[in-house]
Amino acid sequence: MNHSLRHAFVLLASLAGAAALIGCGRPFVPATPPGFVDLGDRYGDDEYRATTAEGLVIGIRAFENDPKGDLAFWSRVIEKRLREGGGYALLGKTDVKARNGQPGVQLRFGHDEGKEAHLYYLSVFVNDDRVFLHEAGGAKALVERHQQQIDWAIRNFLPE
């Protein structure tokens, strides 16, 4: 995983502070798209990571919804953290839906590493108990080439 994506993942992990995940295991069912490999044996039961051979990464985490906020609140917190704390430029927002119909918001960010542009897509889903972060990122050309698989992974993601 490249440095800026690692930085973004670490930054997002800190946004919930010391909030622990609820219960044991994953409070969601990930969907590994064609062309990706699930890296489950390298991560704990509380998160999900999958990658392509070229290094495009998809990740999912869930945090307690504490303080209790709605989708608009958490989307704004995450946007602000990435723009101000991570140096990411917001390129756009779009509405997304999980497999169960739960609405979410996808924030699309850009970030340059040297002379190479990178994209980082972060889809946020919120219910009464949890905030779900569905992340995808890598070199711009790689993200654009795998856009259909990223979209498929979000449409087939199941928050519980």
C-alpha positions as CSV (number, residue, x, y, z in Angstrom):
1,M,0.0,0.0,0.0
2,N,1.4,3.4,-0.9
3,H,2.3,6.0,1.7
4,S,-0.6,8.4,1.1
5,L,-3.2,5.7,1.3
6,R,-1.6,4.3,4.5
7,H,-1.7,7.8,5.9
8,A,-5.4,8.1,5.0
9,F,-6.3,4.8,6.6
10,V,-4.4,5.8,9.8
11,L,-6.1,9.2,9.8
12,L,-9.6,7.7,9.5
13,A,-8.9,5.1,12.2
14,S,-8.2,8.0,14.5
15,L,-11.4,9.8,13.8
16,A,-13.4,7.7,16.1
17,G,-10.8,8.1,18.8
18,A,-10.6,5.2,21.1
19,A,-14.0,3.9,20.1
20,A,-14.0,0.1,20.0
21,L,-15.8,-2.0,17.6
22,I,-19.1,-3.4,18.7
23,G,-19.1,-7.1,19.5
24,C,-16.8,-9.7,18.0
25,G,-16.1,-10.2,14.3
26,R,-17.2,-8.1,11.5
27,P,-20.4,-6.2,11.8
28,F,-20.7,-6.2,8.0
29,V,-20.4,-8.6,5.1
30,P,-17.8,-7.5,2.5
31,A,-18.1,-8.2,-1.2
32,T,-14.8,-9.1,-2.9
33,P,-15.0,-8.0,-6.5
34,P,-13.7,-10.1,-9.4
35,G,-10.0,-9.5,-9.9
36,F,-9.4,-8.8,-6.1
37,V,-8.0,-11.1,-3.5
38,D,-9.3,-11.0,0.1
39,L,-6.4,-10.4,2.5
40,G,-8.4,-11.6,5.5
41,D,-5.7,-13.8,6.9
42,R,-3.5,-10.7,7.3
43,Y,-6.0,-8.5,9.2
44,G,-8.1,-9.0,12.3
45,D,-11.8,-9.9,12.4
46,D,-12.7,-6.2,12.8
47,E,-11.7,-5.0,9.3
48,Y,-11.5,-6.1,5.7
49,R,-8.9,-5.6,3.0
50,A,-8.7,-6.8,-0.6
51,T,-6.3,-5.9,-3.3
52,T,-5.5,-6.4,-7.0
53,A,-2.2,-7.6,-8.2
54,E,-1.3,-4.0,-9.2
55,G,-2.0,-2.7,-5.7
56,L,-5.5,-1.2,-5.8
57,V,-6.8,-1.6,-2.2
58,I,-10.4,-1.9,-0.9
59,G,-10.9,-1.7,2.8
60,I,-13.9,-1.7,5.2
61,R,-14.1,-0.7,8.9
62,A,-16.9,-0.1,11.3
63,F,-16.8,2.2,14.4
64,E,-19.3,2.9,17.1
65,N,-21.6,5.7,16.2
66,D,-20.4,7.7,19.2
67,P,-21.0,10.6,19.4
68,K,-24.4,9.7,17.9
69,G,-24.5,11.3,14.4
70,D,-26.3,10.8,11.2
71,L,-24.9,10.3,7.7
72,A,-24.6,14.1,7.0
73,F,-22.6,14.6,10.3
74,W,-20.1,11.8,9.8
75,S,-19.6,12.6,6.1
76,R,-18.7,16.2,7.0
77,V,-16.4,15.1,9.8
78,I,-14.5,12.7,7.5
79,E,-14.4,15.3,4.7
80,K,-13.0,17.9,7.0
81,R,-10.4,15.5,8.5
82,L,-9.1,14.4,5.1
83,R,-9.0,17.9,3.6
84,E,-7.5,19.7,6.6
85,G,-5.5,16.9,8.2
86,G,-4.5,14.8,5.2
87,G,-4.1,17.3,2.4
88,Y,-6.7,15.6,0.2
89,A,-8.7,17.6,-2.3
90,L,-12.4,16.8,-2.5
91,L,-13.2,16.0,-6.1
92,G,-16.9,15.2,-5.6
93,K,-19.7,13.5,-3.7
94,T,-22.2,11.0,-4.9
95,D,-25.0,9.0,-3.3
96,V,-24.5,5.3,-3.0
97,K,-26.5,2.4,-1.6
98,A,-25.5,-0.8,0.1
99,R,-27.0,-4.2,-0.8
100,N,-29.7,-3.8,1.8
101,G,-30.7,-0.4,0.4
102,Q,-29.0,1.6,3.2
103,P,-28.1,5.0,1.8
104,G,-24.5,6.2,1.9
105,V,-22.3,9.0,0.6
106,Q,-19.2,8.5,-1.4
107,L,-16.5,11.1,-1.0
108,R,-14.0,11.2,-3.9
109,F,-10.6,12.7,-3.0
110,G,-7.5,13.3,-5.0
111,H,-3.9,13.5,-3.8
112,D,-0.6,13.8,-5.6
113,E,2.5,11.8,-4.7
114,G,5.4,13.4,-6.5
115,K,4.3,13.5,-10.1
116,E,1.7,10.8,-9.8
117,A,-2.0,11.5,-9.1
118,H,-3.9,9.2,-6.7
119,L,-7.6,8.8,-6.0
120,Y,-9.1,7.8,-2.7
121,Y,-12.9,7.0,-2.6
122,L,-14.5,6.8,0.8
123,S,-18.1,5.6,1.1
124,V,-19.8,6.3,4.4
125,F,-22.8,4.4,5.8
126,V,-24.4,5.1,9.2
127,N,-26.9,3.3,11.3
128,D,-27.9,3.8,14.9
129,D,-25.0,1.7,16.2
130,R,-22.2,2.1,13.7
131,V,-20.4,4.1,11.1
132,F,-19.1,2.1,8.2
133,L,-16.2,3.2,6.1
134,H,-15.8,1.6,2.7
135,E,-12.4,2.7,1.2
136,A,-10.8,2.3,-2.2
137,G,-7.6,3.9,-3.4
138,G,-4.6,3.8,-5.5
139,A,-2.9,5.5,-8.5
140,K,-5.5,7.4,-10.6
141,A,-5.2,5.3,-13.7
142,L,-5.6,2.1,-11.6
143,V,-8.7,3.4,-9.7
144,E,-10.3,4.5,-13.0
145,R,-9.5,1.2,-14.6
146,H,-11.2,-0.7,-11.8
147,Q,-14.1,1.7,-11.3
148,Q,-16.7,-1.0,-12.1
149,Q,-15.3,-3.4,-9.5
150,I,-15.2,-0.7,-6.9
151,D,-18.9,0.2,-7.6
152,W,-19.8,-3.5,-7.5
153,A,-18.1,-3.9,-4.1
154,I,-20.1,-1.0,-2.7
155,R,-23.4,-2.1,-4.1
156,N,-22.9,-5.6,-2.7
157,F,-21.6,-4.4,0.7
158,L,-23.9,-5.4,3.6
159,P,-23.7,-3.4,6.8
160,E,-25.3,-5.3,9.8
